[in-house]
Every structure is written in C-alpha cells, then in structure tokens.
Amino acid sequence: MTALIPEPAPPAATSAPDASAPDASDASAVAAVSSTSAAGATAAPEPALRVSALELFFDLVFVFTITQLTGSLAHHLTVGGMVQVLVMLAVIWWMYDAFIWLTNAMPPSTHGRRGMLLLGMAAFLVVSLAVPHAFEGSGLAFGWAYLVIVAVHTGMFAAAGVAVASVLRMGGLNLVNTGLVVTGGYLSGSAQLGFWVAAFALQFAIPRLVDLPQFQLRADHFVERHGLIVIIAFGESVIAIGVGAGDADLSAPLIATALLTLAVCVGLWWAYFGHDDDTRAEHHMAGLGDARRNQLAVSVYNLGHYGLLLGVLLFAAGVKSAVGHPGNPVTLSQAAALAAGVALFLAANAAVRRTFGLTPLLPRLVAAAALTVTVPLGTGVSALAQVAATAGVLAAAFGYEEWTVRAR
C-alpha cells in the first residue's frame, strides 16, 4: 500500500450515526475512518463510490505504459531485458496503485483535485515515454518525472489536512524509494539496475516498516478500479495482435492465429471475471475489518495484481511474434514468453481466488503447468500450433470447472 492514510478523527458525537439519512457529500469526501469498536459495532452504510470519468481518463496513460513495456520486452526477449521490464513495471505500478488508493480516499470531485490528478497524469506520461530507453540514456527523465508523481501524491494528502505524522511516515518512505530511482537514472548498466532493484525491494518492505493505519477502504471503488486496470492490460494483448500482423497479407493462418489469440484473451478475462469473481471479491473485502481489509489490499491488489500484469505483458510480447509469422516456428524465448505469460496469470489468479475463498483452483494450476508443453509446439511446429494449444488448454480447464460447478 502506498497511499497516505488519514489519521482517525475523534467522533463528533457519542450517539450512533443515522443510517437512514446519509450525508450527501460523503461520496466526494475523504473516506470515513472506521469507528468500529472492539466489540464489533458496525458503522453506518455509505453511498456507493464508483470510478469517475477522470480516473478512466487517467488510466489511458497506463494503457500507453503497458504498450511501452510490452514493446521493450518484445525487442529484448533476454534474461537482462526481462529483468529490466520486471523492475520498471514494479516501480511504475507501485505509484500507480498509490493513486488508486488516493482517489479511493479523495474522489476527484473538486477542480483543485482534478488539476493535481492531471499533473500526476502528465508525469506518468513522461515516465512512459522514457521506458524504451530507460537503461540507455532516458533513465534521468524517468527518475525526475517519478519524483513529480510522488510529490503530487504526497502533496494531495497534505493539502487535504492529513496529519503531518502520516505524511512523513508514508511519504518519507516513498521519497527514499524515489531517491533510489533518480540516482539510478544518473548511472548506467548494472549500477543503474542495482539502484532500481533496490527500489523494487524497498517496495516490498514499506508495508512492513509502518503499521497500516485504521482506514476504512472503500471496497466498491477499489475492486472496480483494479478490475478496469486488468481490462486495460487485456487490451494490450489485443493491440499486440494488430501490431504483430502489421501490413502482412490477410492469410488464413494469420486470421486463425489472431482469432485464437483473442480466444486466449477471452480465457484470461474469464479467469478474472468469470462467475462474477470481482463482485464476490468486493463483498468479501467489504465484510472485513479495517486492518484486515488493508492487508488484503496490499497483498492481493498491489503484489497479486503485479503478477497478473506481468503475465499479460509476457503473453503480449509473445503474441507479437506469433501473429507476425503464424505459419513458422518461433524462437525459444518467444514461445516461452507466450506460455509463461498465460501460466503466470493463471497462477497469480489462483492465489488471489484462494485468498477470497473462491473455488475451484486445481484446474487453473494444472492448466498453468500444462502450458509448458506448448513451448515445443511453438519452436518445432509453428506459432499457430502453440496458440491453438494454449487456447485448448484454457478451454479444457474452464470447461472442467464449469462442469464441476454445475455438478455441485
């Protein structure tokens, strides 16, 4: 979790709030701090908080970010290239997710908040532009734009009257993280990578270095926003179909590969949204106490979704090669990226579902393991054969799941 959280405010009165007459300004105010007592008293219901149009506009930059990362990976499908993309995605996703926390706490309902959010959007755009050559000269632009992102994020909470202790606690750690990114931007090669890997490692430690404040996270908005981010990532896989095809002749193998790739995308969509899993996750989150909800927000929606996004990136990088040369074998790295991307997505999705108590899980894990056998098809037969086998594995897994669900 990277958002700075408002400190609990003292109750305005000792009487219980009137649930039948909620304040009309609640939807645009900072999310209410939980007043749940140790005895288990429940707070008054709040109006639904949905994703705003400006947040969807903000997410357009993330579309570009995913495109840039995918392109970088597709052109550097090596261990070194993979590590670079892995680190850049982690650093970017850390603060992007922080802005999801931010708009959850403070919806962009005023011109001031909207202006600051647009400033953060511009800084994210610069970061995205720097991605292709971040380790070849544009790391400095990446780092300084990242500093602007952190400053905007921290400043918005400070301007909203958040306690100074909270700003210093989380904002200070994010600033240390940013210092590693900026310093790395002045360097090159393994030295730069070392600083950025250190920033990556610090992100895993930050939630453990501070106590998660007692903050009532709005589950409806939070789950919906992350679901939209996943759909955006799927969109990159669809874009990869067109980029891979380029201006090639619209042959039968190309059309078949494109359609089968779309079928794989549908399978990934089903893995995340099938059986209304997002709605069930929202209800699960809403029923938890503040501390546990915040912990899941970090483990599932920050770390878990990082795995999902990385899986889509790998798959999209493999798709570009598959669609570009559907009737020919692909290289080992291209075939491995395609299979590993889908397998990683299924594994991360199974971990998320397990956290929320959603079943079944075994078919998805078996499918993730079975995807390894598609790699020899891609390298020895053709890209079309591998994509077809991948779609077949997903169809078998989800078909079996559906059968077991109906049988129960």
KOLMI-220424 format. One record per residue (C-alpha): x, y, z. Coordinates in Angstrom, 1 decimal, padded with zeros to 4 digits. Layout:
residues N
<<X; Y; Z>>
...
END
This chain:
residues 408
<<000.0; 000.0; 000.0>>
<<001.4; 003.3; -001.0>>
<<-001.3; 005.8; -000.3>>
<<-001.0; 008.0; 002.7>>
<<-004.0; 007.3; 005.0>>
<<-005.8; 009.9; 007.1>>
<<-005.4; 009.6; 010.8>>
<<-008.5; 008.6; 012.7>>
<<-010.6; 011.6; 013.7>>
<<-012.3; 011.9; 017.0>>
<<-016.1; 011.3; 016.9>>
<<-018.2; 014.3; 016.6>>
<<-020.9; 012.9; 018.9>>
<<-021.4; 010.0; 021.2>>
<<-024.6; 008.9; 019.6>>
<<-024.8; 006.4; 016.7>>
<<-025.0; 007.9; 013.2>>
<<-028.3; 007.9; 011.5>>
<<-028.1; 005.3; 008.7>>
<<-031.4; 006.4; 007.2>>
<<-030.1; 009.9; 006.4>>
<<-026.5; 009.8; 005.0>>
<<-024.7; 013.0; 004.2>>
<<-025.0; 013.7; 000.5>>
<<-021.3; 014.9; 000.5>>
<<-019.9; 011.6; 001.6>>
<<-019.3; 010.3; -001.9>>
<<-016.9; 013.2; -002.6>>
<<-015.3; 013.4; 000.9>>
<<-012.3; 011.6; 002.2>>
<<-013.3; 008.0; 003.1>>
<<-014.7; 007.8; 006.6>>
<<-012.4; 006.4; 009.3>>
<<-013.9; 003.3; 010.8>>
<<-015.5; 003.7; 014.2>>
<<-015.9; 000.0; 014.7>>
<<-015.3; -000.9; 018.3>>
<<-013.6; -004.0; 019.6>>
<<-017.0; -005.3; 020.4>>
<<-017.8; -005.4; 016.7>>
<<-020.2; -002.5; 016.3>>
<<-020.8; -001.6; 012.7>>
<<-020.6; 001.8; 011.0>>
<<-023.4; 003.4; 009.1>>
<<-023.7; 002.4; 005.4>>
<<-022.1; 004.8; 002.9>>
<<-023.3; 005.7; -000.6>>
<<-021.6; 003.7; -003.3>>
<<-018.3; 005.2; -004.6>>
<<-017.8; 004.3; -008.2>>
<<-014.9; 005.1; -010.6>>
<<-015.1; 008.6; -012.0>>
<<-014.7; 009.6; -015.7>>
<<-011.5; 011.5; -014.8>>
<<-010.0; 008.3; -013.3>>
<<-010.8; 006.4; -016.6>>
<<-009.1; 009.2; -018.5>>
<<-006.1; 008.9; -016.1>>
<<-006.0; 005.2; -016.9>>
<<-005.4; 006.0; -020.6>>
<<-001.8; 006.8; -019.7>>
<<-001.5; 003.4; -018.2>>
<<-002.5; 001.9; -021.5>>
<<000.4; 003.6; -023.0>>
<<002.7; 002.4; -020.2>>
<<001.7; -001.2; -020.8>>
<<002.3; -000.7; -024.6>>
<<005.7; 000.7; -024.0>>
<<006.7; -002.1; -021.6>>
<<005.4; -004.7; -024.0>>
<<007.3; -003.2; -026.9>>
<<010.5; -003.0; -024.8>>
<<010.2; -006.7; -023.8>>
<<009.4; -007.9; -027.3>>
<<012.6; -006.2; -028.6>>
<<014.7; -007.5; -025.7>>
<<013.5; -011.0; -025.0>>
<<016.6; -011.9; -023.0>>
<<017.1; -012.5; -019.3>>
<<018.6; -009.0; -019.0>>
<<015.7; -007.4; -020.9>>
<<013.2; -009.4; -018.8>>
<<014.8; -008.1; -015.5>>
<<014.7; -004.6; -016.8>>
<<011.0; -004.7; -017.7>>
<<010.2; -006.6; -014.4>>
<<011.8; -003.8; -012.4>>
<<010.3; -000.9; -014.4>>
<<006.8; -002.4; -014.2>>
<<007.2; -002.8; -010.4>>
<<008.4; 000.7; -009.9>>
<<005.6; 002.2; -012.0>>
<<002.9; 000.0; -010.7>>
<<003.8; 000.9; -007.1>>
<<003.0; 004.6; -007.5>>
<<000.1; 004.0; -010.0>>
<<-001.6; 001.8; -007.4>>
<<-000.9; 004.6; -004.9>>
<<-003.1; 006.9; -007.0>>
<<-005.8; 004.3; -006.8>>
<<-005.6; 004.5; -003.0>>
<<-005.6; 008.3; -003.4>>
<<-008.8; 008.6; -005.4>>
<<-010.4; 006.0; -003.1>>
<<-009.7; 008.3; -000.2>>
<<-010.3; 011.6; -002.0>>
<<-012.5; 011.3; -005.2>>
<<-011.6; 013.9; -007.8>>
<<-014.7; 016.0; -007.0>>
<<-013.1; 019.5; -007.0>>
<<-011.2; 021.5; -009.6>>
<<-008.2; 021.5; -007.4>>
<<-008.0; 017.8; -007.0>>
<<-008.7; 017.3; -010.7>>
<<-005.9; 019.7; -011.6>>
<<-003.4; 017.8; -009.4>>
<<-004.5; 014.5; -010.8>>
<<-003.9; 015.8; -014.3>>
<<-000.4; 016.9; -013.2>>
<<000.3; 013.4; -012.0>>
<<-001.1; 012.0; -015.3>>
<<001.4; 014.2; -017.2>>
<<004.3; 012.9; -015.1>>
<<003.2; 009.3; -015.7>>
<<003.2; 010.1; -019.4>>
<<006.8; 011.3; -019.3>>
<<007.8; 008.1; -017.4>>
<<006.1; 006.0; -020.1>>
<<007.9; 007.9; -022.8>>
<<011.2; 007.1; -021.1>>
<<010.5; 003.4; -020.8>>
<<012.0; 002.1; -024.2>>
<<015.4; 003.7; -023.4>>
<<015.3; 003.9; -019.7>>
<<018.5; 001.9; -019.4>>
<<020.1; 003.6; -022.5>>
<<020.0; 007.3; -021.6>>
<<016.5; 008.3; -020.7>>
<<016.6; 007.0; -017.1>>
<<017.1; 010.5; -015.8>>
<<013.8; 011.7; -017.3>>
<<012.2; 008.6; -015.9>>
<<013.5; 009.4; -012.4>>
<<012.7; 013.1; -012.2>>
<<009.2; 012.5; -013.6>>
<<008.8; 009.8; -011.0>>
<<009.7; 012.4; -008.3>>
<<006.9; 014.7; -009.6>>
<<004.5; 011.7; -009.2>>
<<005.5; 011.1; -005.6>>
<<005.3; 014.9; -004.8>>
<<001.8; 015.2; -006.3>>
<<000.6; 012.1; -004.4>>
<<002.1; 013.2; -001.1>>
<<001.0; 016.8; -001.6>>
<<-002.6; 016.0; -002.2>>
<<-002.9; 014.2; 001.1>>
<<-001.0; 017.0; 002.9>>
<<-003.3; 019.7; 001.3>>
<<-006.3; 017.7; 002.5>>
<<-005.3; 018.2; 006.1>>
<<-003.8; 014.8; 006.7>>
<<-001.8; 014.6; 009.9>>
<<001.9; 015.5; 009.5>>
<<002.9; 012.2; 011.0>>
<<001.1; 010.3; 008.3>>
<<002.6; 012.4; 005.6>>
<<006.1; 011.9; 006.9>>
<<005.7; 008.2; 007.6>>
<<004.5; 007.1; 004.1>>
<<005.6; 010.0; 002.0>>
<<009.1; 009.8; 003.5>>
<<009.5; 006.1; 002.6>>
<<008.2; 006.8; -000.9>>
<<010.7; 009.6; -001.2>>
<<013.6; 007.3; -000.2>>
<<012.3; 004.9; -002.9>>
<<012.3; 007.7; -005.4>>
<<015.8; 008.7; -004.4>>
<<017.0; 005.3; -005.5>>
<<015.2; 005.7; -008.8>>
<<016.5; 009.2; -009.5>>
<<020.1; 008.2; -008.5>>
<<019.9; 005.2; -010.8>>
<<018.9; 007.5; -013.6>>
<<022.2; 009.2; -013.4>>
<<024.0; 005.9; -013.8>>
<<024.1; 003.2; -016.5>>
<<024.4; -000.6; -016.9>>
<<024.5; -002.8; -013.8>>
<<024.9; 000.2; -011.4>>
<<021.6; 001.7; -012.6>>
<<019.9; -001.7; -012.5>>
<<021.2; -002.2; -008.9>>
<<019.6; 001.0; -007.7>>
<<016.3; 000.3; -009.3>>
<<016.3; -003.2; -008.0>>
<<016.9; -001.8; -004.5>>
<<013.8; 000.5; -005.1>>
<<011.9; -002.6; -006.1>>
<<012.9; -004.4; -002.9>>
<<012.0; -001.4; -000.7>>
<<008.5; -001.5; -002.1>>
<<008.0; -005.0; -000.6>>
<<009.3; -003.7; 002.8>>
<<007.4; -000.5; 003.1>>
<<004.1; -002.0; 004.2>>
<<006.1; -003.9; 006.9>>
<<008.0; -000.8; 008.0>>
<<004.9; 001.1; 009.1>>
<<001.7; 000.0; 010.9>>
<<-001.2; 000.1; 008.5>>
<<-003.4; 002.9; 009.7>>
<<-007.0; 002.2; 010.7>>
<<-008.6; 003.4; 007.5>>
<<-011.9; 002.3; 006.1>>
<<-011.0; 001.4; 002.5>>
<<-014.0; 001.7; 000.1>>
<<-014.2; -001.8; -001.3>>
<<-016.6; -001.0; -004.1>>
<<-014.4; 001.6; -005.8>>
<<-011.1; -000.2; -005.0>>
<<-012.2; -003.5; -006.6>>
<<-013.8; -001.9; -009.6>>
<<-010.8; 000.3; -010.3>>
<<-008.4; -002.7; -010.3>>
<<-010.7; -004.7; -012.5>>
<<-010.6; -001.9; -015.0>>
<<-006.8; -001.9; -014.9>>
<<-006.9; -005.6; -015.7>>
<<-009.2; -005.0; -018.7>>
<<-006.7; -002.3; -019.9>>
<<-004.0; -004.9; -019.7>>
<<-006.1; -007.3; -021.8>>
<<-006.4; -004.5; -024.3>>
<<-002.7; -004.5; -024.8>>
<<-002.9; -008.2; -025.9>>
<<-005.5; -007.3; -028.5>>
<<-003.3; -004.4; -029.7>>
<<-000.4; -006.8; -029.9>>
<<-002.4; -008.8; -032.5>>
<<-002.6; -005.8; -034.8>>
<<001.0; -004.7; -034.2>>
<<002.2; -008.3; -034.9>>
<<000.1; -008.5; -038.1>>
<<001.4; -005.2; -039.4>>
<<000.8; -004.9; -043.1>>
<<001.1; -008.6; -043.8>>
<<-001.3; -010.3; -046.2>>
<<-004.5; -011.4; -044.5>>
<<-003.9; -015.1; -045.0>>
<<-005.8; -017.9; -043.4>>
<<-003.1; -018.8; -040.9>>
<<-002.9; -015.2; -039.8>>
<<-006.6; -014.9; -039.3>>
<<-006.7; -018.2; -037.4>>
<<-003.8; -017.1; -035.2>>
<<-005.5; -013.8; -034.5>>
<<-008.8; -015.4; -033.6>>
<<-007.2; -018.0; -031.4>>
<<-005.1; -015.3; -029.7>>
<<-008.4; -013.4; -029.0>>
<<-009.8; -016.7; -027.6>>
<<-006.8; -016.8; -025.2>>
<<-007.6; -013.2; -024.1>>
<<-011.2; -014.3; -023.5>>
<<-009.9; -017.1; -021.4>>
<<-007.8; -014.7; -019.3>>
<<-010.9; -012.5; -018.9>>
<<-012.9; -015.4; -017.8>>
<<-010.2; -016.4; -015.2>>
<<-010.6; -012.9; -013.6>>
<<-014.2; -012.0; -014.1>>
<<-015.9; -015.4; -014.6>>
<<-018.7; -016.4; -012.1>>
<<-018.7; -012.7; -011.0>>
<<-015.4; -013.2; -009.1>>
<<-014.9; -009.4; -008.9>>
<<-018.2; -008.9; -007.3>>
<<-017.6; -011.7; -004.8>>
<<-014.2; -010.2; -004.0>>
<<-015.8; -006.9; -003.4>>
<<-018.3; -008.4; -000.9>>
<<-015.5; -010.3; 000.8>>
<<-013.5; -007.1; 001.2>>
<<-016.5; -005.1; 002.4>>
<<-017.2; -007.6; 005.2>>
<<-013.7; -007.4; 006.7>>
<<-012.4; -005.1; 009.5>>
<<-010.3; -002.2; 008.5>>
<<-006.9; -003.7; 009.4>>
<<-007.5; -007.0; 007.5>>
<<-009.0; -005.2; 004.5>>
<<-005.9; -003.0; 004.3>>
<<-003.6; -006.1; 004.4>>
<<-005.5; -007.7; 001.6>>
<<-005.4; -004.5; -000.4>>
<<-001.6; -004.7; -000.3>>
<<-001.1; -008.4; -000.8>>
<<-003.9; -009.0; -003.4>>
<<-004.3; -005.7; -005.2>>
<<-000.7; -004.5; -005.2>>
<<001.5; -007.6; -005.2>>
<<-001.0; -010.0; -006.7>>
<<-002.0; -007.7; -009.5>>
<<001.6; -007.0; -010.2>>
<<001.9; -010.8; -011.1>>
<<-001.3; -010.6; -013.2>>
<<000.1; -007.5; -015.2>>
<<003.5; -009.1; -015.7>>
<<001.8; -012.2; -017.1>>
<<-000.2; -010.2; -019.6>>
<<003.0; -008.4; -020.6>>
<<004.8; -011.6; -021.3>>
<<001.9; -013.0; -023.2>>
<<001.5; -009.9; -025.3>>
<<005.2; -009.9; -026.2>>
<<004.9; -013.5; -027.4>>
<<001.8; -012.7; -029.4>>
<<003.5; -010.1; -031.5>>
<<005.9; -012.7; -032.9>>
<<003.1; -015.4; -033.2>>
<<000.8; -013.2; -035.3>>
<<003.7; -011.8; -037.3>>
<<004.8; -015.3; -038.5>>
<<001.9; -017.6; -037.8>>
<<003.0; -020.5; -040.1>>
<<006.6; -020.5; -039.0>>
<<008.3; -021.7; -035.8>>
<<009.2; -019.0; -033.3>>
<<012.3; -018.7; -031.1>>
<<012.6; -020.4; -027.7>>
<<012.4; -017.0; -025.9>>
<<009.2; -016.0; -027.9>>
<<007.5; -019.4; -027.3>>
<<008.5; -019.3; -023.6>>
<<007.2; -015.7; -023.2>>
<<003.8; -016.7; -024.6>>
<<003.4; -019.8; -022.5>>
<<004.9; -018.3; -019.3>>
<<002.7; -015.2; -019.5>>
<<-000.5; -017.2; -019.5>>
<<000.8; -019.6; -016.9>>
<<001.9; -016.7; -014.6>>
<<-001.5; -015.1; -015.0>>
<<-003.3; -018.3; -014.0>>
<<-001.1; -018.9; -011.0>>
<<-001.5; -015.4; -009.7>>
<<-005.2; -015.6; -010.3>>
<<-005.4; -018.8; -008.4>>
<<-003.6; -017.2; -005.5>>
<<-006.0; -014.3; -005.5>>
<<-009.0; -016.6; -005.6>>
<<-007.6; -018.7; -002.8>>
<<-007.3; -015.6; -000.6>>
<<-011.0; -014.8; -001.2>>
<<-012.1; -018.4; -000.7>>
<<-013.2; -018.8; -004.3>>
<<-013.0; -022.3; -005.9>>
<<-012.1; -024.4; -007.8>>
<<-008.4; -023.8; -008.0>>
<<-006.8; -027.0; -009.1>>
<<-007.9; -026.9; -012.8>>
<<-006.2; -023.5; -013.2>>
<<-003.0; -024.7; -011.6>>
<<-003.0; -027.8; -013.7>>
<<-003.5; -025.7; -016.8>>
<<-000.6; -023.4; -015.8>>
<<001.7; -026.4; -015.6>>
<<000.3; -028.0; -018.8>>
<<001.2; -024.8; -020.8>>
<<004.9; -025.8; -020.7>>
<<004.1; -028.5; -023.3>>
<<003.1; -025.8; -025.8>>
<<006.6; -024.4; -026.0>>
<<007.9; -027.3; -028.2>>
<<004.9; -026.7; -030.5>>
<<005.9; -023.1; -031.0>>
<<009.6; -023.8; -031.6>>
<<009.2; -027.1; -033.6>>
<<005.9; -026.7; -035.5>>
<<004.5; -023.1; -035.7>>
<<003.3; -020.2; -033.8>>
<<-000.3; -021.1; -034.8>>
<<000.1; -024.5; -033.3>>
<<001.2; -023.1; -030.0>>
<<-001.5; -020.5; -029.8>>
<<-004.1; -023.2; -030.7>>
<<-002.8; -025.5; -028.0>>
<<-002.8; -022.6; -025.5>>
<<-006.5; -021.9; -026.3>>
<<-007.3; -025.6; -026.0>>
<<-005.7; -025.9; -022.5>>
<<-007.7; -022.9; -021.3>>
<<-010.9; -024.3; -022.8>>
<<-010.4; -027.6; -021.1>>
<<-009.6; -026.1; -017.8>>
<<-012.6; -023.8; -017.7>>
<<-014.9; -026.4; -019.2>>
<<-014.0; -028.8; -016.4>>
<<-014.5; -026.0; -013.9>>
<<-018.0; -025.3; -015.3>>
<<-018.8; -029.0; -015.2>>
<<-017.8; -029.3; -011.6>>
<<-019.7; -026.2; -010.5>>
<<-022.9; -027.5; -012.2>>
<<-022.4; -030.9; -010.7>>
<<-022.4; -029.4; -007.3>>
END
